[in-house]
Amino acid sequence: MIKSDLVAMFTYFYEGILDLKRLNFVMLSLIPKVDEARSMKNFRPISLINYSFNIFAKVLTLRLGKIINRLISP
């Protein structure tokens, strides 16, 4: 089930109909480091990224890594 969703996502990207804005979001949560935290430095931010976008970005990074030297001149 997950495999078919990921394959569909890449297919939609290839066809130009994937809306990346809907995938590229992060849920940010602040976890207190101490009891009764009142200052921002007493919180630890935890970001939860959309995992399908994370996979998508990783695949594109790996594929671009193979040809990046031909795309960018020194």
mmCIF file of the C-alpha atoms, coordinates in Angstrom:
data_MODEL
# 
_entry.id   MODEL 
# 
loop_
_atom_site.group_PDB 
_atom_site.id 
_atom_site.type_symbol 
_atom_site.label_atom_id 
_atom_site.label_alt_id 
_atom_site.label_comp_id 
_atom_site.label_asym_id 
_atom_site.label_entity_id 
_atom_site.label_seq_id 
_atom_site.pdbx_PDB_ins_code 
_atom_site.Cartn_x 
_atom_site.Cartn_y 
_atom_site.Cartn_z 
_atom_site.occupancy 
_atom_site.B_iso_or_equiv 
_atom_site.pdbx_formal_charge 
_atom_site.auth_seq_id 
_atom_site.auth_comp_id 
_atom_site.auth_asym_id 
_atom_site.auth_atom_id 
_atom_site.pdbx_PDB_model_num 
ATOM 1  C CA . MET A 1 1  ? 0.000  0.000  0.000   1.00 0.00 ? 1  MET A CA 1 
ATOM 2  C CA . ILE A 1 2  ? 2.775  2.459  0.868   1.00 0.00 ? 2  ILE A CA 1 
ATOM 3  C CA . LYS A 1 3  ? 4.749  1.330  -2.170  1.00 0.00 ? 3  LYS A CA 1 
ATOM 4  C CA . SER A 1 4  ? 1.883  2.121  -4.527  1.00 0.00 ? 4  SER A CA 1 
ATOM 5  C CA . ASP A 1 5  ? 1.424  5.561  -2.921  1.00 0.00 ? 5  ASP A CA 1 
ATOM 6  C CA . LEU A 1 6  ? 5.122  6.401  -3.329  1.00 0.00 ? 6  LEU A CA 1 
ATOM 7  C CA . VAL A 1 7  ? 5.174  5.163  -6.925  1.00 0.00 ? 7  VAL A CA 1 
ATOM 8  C CA . ALA A 1 8  ? 2.089  7.290  -7.652  1.00 0.00 ? 8  ALA A CA 1 
ATOM 9  C CA . MET A 1 9  ? 3.798  10.317 -6.073  1.00 0.00 ? 9  MET A CA 1 
ATOM 10 C CA . PHE A 1 10 ? 6.845  9.931  -8.329  1.00 0.00 ? 10 PHE A CA 1 
ATOM 11 C CA . THR A 1 11 ? 4.618  9.351  -11.350 1.00 0.00 ? 11 THR A CA 1 
ATOM 12 C CA . TYR A 1 12 ? 2.663  12.540 -10.607 1.00 0.00 ? 12 TYR A CA 1 
ATOM 13 C CA . PHE A 1 13 ? 5.939  14.441 -10.243 1.00 0.00 ? 13 PHE A CA 1 
ATOM 14 C CA . TYR A 1 14 ? 7.158  13.115 -13.603 1.00 0.00 ? 14 TYR A CA 1 
ATOM 15 C CA . GLU A 1 15 ? 3.874  14.104 -15.230 1.00 0.00 ? 15 GLU A CA 1 
ATOM 16 C CA . GLY A 1 16 ? 4.061  17.583 -13.673 1.00 0.00 ? 16 GLY A CA 1 
ATOM 17 C CA . ILE A 1 17 ? 0.855  17.305 -11.651 1.00 0.00 ? 17 ILE A CA 1 
ATOM 18 C CA . LEU A 1 18 ? 2.329  16.802 -8.169  1.00 0.00 ? 18 LEU A CA 1 
ATOM 19 C CA . ASP A 1 19 ? 1.629  19.733 -5.864  1.00 0.00 ? 19 ASP A CA 1 
ATOM 20 C CA . LEU A 1 20 ? 4.860  19.954 -3.834  1.00 0.00 ? 20 LEU A CA 1 
ATOM 21 C CA . LYS A 1 21 ? 3.429  22.707 -1.651  1.00 0.00 ? 21 LYS A CA 1 
ATOM 22 C CA . ARG A 1 22 ? 1.025  20.206 -0.121  1.00 0.00 ? 22 ARG A CA 1 
ATOM 23 C CA . LEU A 1 23 ? 3.869  17.818 0.702   1.00 0.00 ? 23 LEU A CA 1 
ATOM 24 C CA . ASN A 1 24 ? 6.494  20.243 1.934   1.00 0.00 ? 24 ASN A CA 1 
ATOM 25 C CA . PHE A 1 25 ? 5.348  21.079 5.439   1.00 0.00 ? 25 PHE A CA 1 
ATOM 26 C CA . VAL A 1 26 ? 6.626  20.534 8.945   1.00 0.00 ? 26 VAL A CA 1 
ATOM 27 C CA . MET A 1 27 ? 4.792  20.202 12.215  1.00 0.00 ? 27 MET A CA 1 
ATOM 28 C CA . LEU A 1 28 ? 6.837  21.929 14.903  1.00 0.00 ? 28 LEU A CA 1 
ATOM 29 C CA . SER A 1 29 ? 6.445  20.952 18.535  1.00 0.00 ? 29 SER A CA 1 
ATOM 30 C CA . LEU A 1 30 ? 8.101  22.535 21.546  1.00 0.00 ? 30 LEU A CA 1 
ATOM 31 C CA . ILE A 1 31 ? 9.095  20.089 24.278  1.00 0.00 ? 31 ILE A CA 1 
ATOM 32 C CA . PRO A 1 32 ? 9.944  21.642 27.654  1.00 0.00 ? 32 PRO A CA 1 
ATOM 33 C CA . LYS A 1 33 ? 13.446 20.877 28.958  1.00 0.00 ? 33 LYS A CA 1 
ATOM 34 C CA . VAL A 1 34 ? 12.514 21.731 32.559  1.00 0.00 ? 34 VAL A CA 1 
ATOM 35 C CA . ASP A 1 35 ? 9.318  21.797 34.602  1.00 0.00 ? 35 ASP A CA 1 
ATOM 36 C CA . GLU A 1 36 ? 7.295  24.988 34.270  1.00 0.00 ? 36 GLU A CA 1 
ATOM 37 C CA . ALA A 1 37 ? 9.361  26.292 31.339  1.00 0.00 ? 37 ALA A CA 1 
ATOM 38 C CA . ARG A 1 38 ? 8.529  29.928 30.579  1.00 0.00 ? 38 ARG A CA 1 
ATOM 39 C CA . SER A 1 39 ? 11.390 31.042 28.304  1.00 0.00 ? 39 SER A CA 1 
ATOM 40 C CA . MET A 1 40 ? 12.031 29.875 24.733  1.00 0.00 ? 40 MET A CA 1 
ATOM 41 C CA . LYS A 1 41 ? 15.515 28.640 25.659  1.00 0.00 ? 41 LYS A CA 1 
ATOM 42 C CA . ASN A 1 42 ? 13.840 26.200 28.074  1.00 0.00 ? 42 ASN A CA 1 
ATOM 43 C CA . PHE A 1 43 ? 12.130 24.404 25.191  1.00 0.00 ? 43 PHE A CA 1 
ATOM 44 C CA . ARG A 1 44 ? 13.505 21.914 22.675  1.00 0.00 ? 44 ARG A CA 1 
ATOM 45 C CA . PRO A 1 45 ? 12.004 22.177 19.166  1.00 0.00 ? 45 PRO A CA 1 
ATOM 46 C CA . ILE A 1 46 ? 11.077 18.904 17.497  1.00 0.00 ? 46 ILE A CA 1 
ATOM 47 C CA . SER A 1 47 ? 10.138 18.979 13.822  1.00 0.00 ? 47 SER A CA 1 
ATOM 48 C CA . LEU A 1 48 ? 7.994  16.293 12.234  1.00 0.00 ? 48 LEU A CA 1 
ATOM 49 C CA . ILE A 1 49 ? 8.379  16.356 8.462   1.00 0.00 ? 49 ILE A CA 1 
ATOM 50 C CA . ASN A 1 50 ? 6.008  14.690 6.048   1.00 0.00 ? 50 ASN A CA 1 
ATOM 51 C CA . TYR A 1 51 ? 7.775  11.363 5.567   1.00 0.00 ? 51 TYR A CA 1 
ATOM 52 C CA . SER A 1 52 ? 6.766  10.847 1.949   1.00 0.00 ? 52 SER A CA 1 
ATOM 53 C CA . PHE A 1 53 ? 8.378  14.189 1.106   1.00 0.00 ? 53 PHE A CA 1 
ATOM 54 C CA . ASN A 1 54 ? 11.473 13.105 3.030   1.00 0.00 ? 54 ASN A CA 1 
ATOM 55 C CA . ILE A 1 55 ? 11.749 9.974  0.847   1.00 0.00 ? 55 ILE A CA 1 
ATOM 56 C CA . PHE A 1 56 ? 11.092 12.037 -2.273  1.00 0.00 ? 56 PHE A CA 1 
ATOM 57 C CA . ALA A 1 57 ? 13.844 14.529 -1.376  1.00 0.00 ? 57 ALA A CA 1 
ATOM 58 C CA . LYS A 1 58 ? 16.304 11.721 -0.581  1.00 0.00 ? 58 LYS A CA 1 
ATOM 59 C CA . VAL A 1 59 ? 15.729 10.004 -3.927  1.00 0.00 ? 59 VAL A CA 1 
ATOM 60 C CA . LEU A 1 60 ? 16.166 13.261 -5.834  1.00 0.00 ? 60 LEU A CA 1 
ATOM 61 C CA . THR A 1 61 ? 19.340 14.043 -3.867  1.00 0.00 ? 61 THR A CA 1 
ATOM 62 C CA . LEU A 1 62 ? 20.838 10.642 -4.646  1.00 0.00 ? 62 LEU A CA 1 
ATOM 63 C CA . ARG A 1 63 ? 19.988 10.933 -8.342  1.00 0.00 ? 63 ARG A CA 1 
ATOM 64 C CA . LEU A 1 64 ? 21.265 14.500 -8.652  1.00 0.00 ? 64 LEU A CA 1 
ATOM 65 C CA . GLY A 1 65 ? 24.458 13.552 -6.826  1.00 0.00 ? 65 GLY A CA 1 
ATOM 66 C CA . LYS A 1 66 ? 25.438 11.372 -9.801  1.00 0.00 ? 66 LYS A CA 1 
ATOM 67 C CA . ILE A 1 67 ? 25.249 14.215 -12.339 1.00 0.00 ? 67 ILE A CA 1 
ATOM 68 C CA . ILE A 1 68 ? 25.788 17.368 -10.259 1.00 0.00 ? 68 ILE A CA 1 
ATOM 69 C CA . ASN A 1 69 ? 29.321 17.884 -11.604 1.00 0.00 ? 69 ASN A CA 1 
ATOM 70 C CA . ARG A 1 70 ? 27.934 18.210 -15.136 1.00 0.00 ? 70 ARG A CA 1 
ATOM 71 C CA . LEU A 1 71 ? 25.273 20.691 -14.029 1.00 0.00 ? 71 LEU A CA 1 
ATOM 72 C CA . ILE A 1 72 ? 27.493 23.062 -12.015 1.00 0.00 ? 72 ILE A CA 1 
ATOM 73 C CA . SER A 1 73 ? 30.789 24.395 -13.282 1.00 0.00 ? 73 SER A CA 1 
ATOM 74 C CA . PRO A 1 74 ? 33.688 24.875 -10.846 1.00 0.00 ? 74 PRO A CA 1 
# 
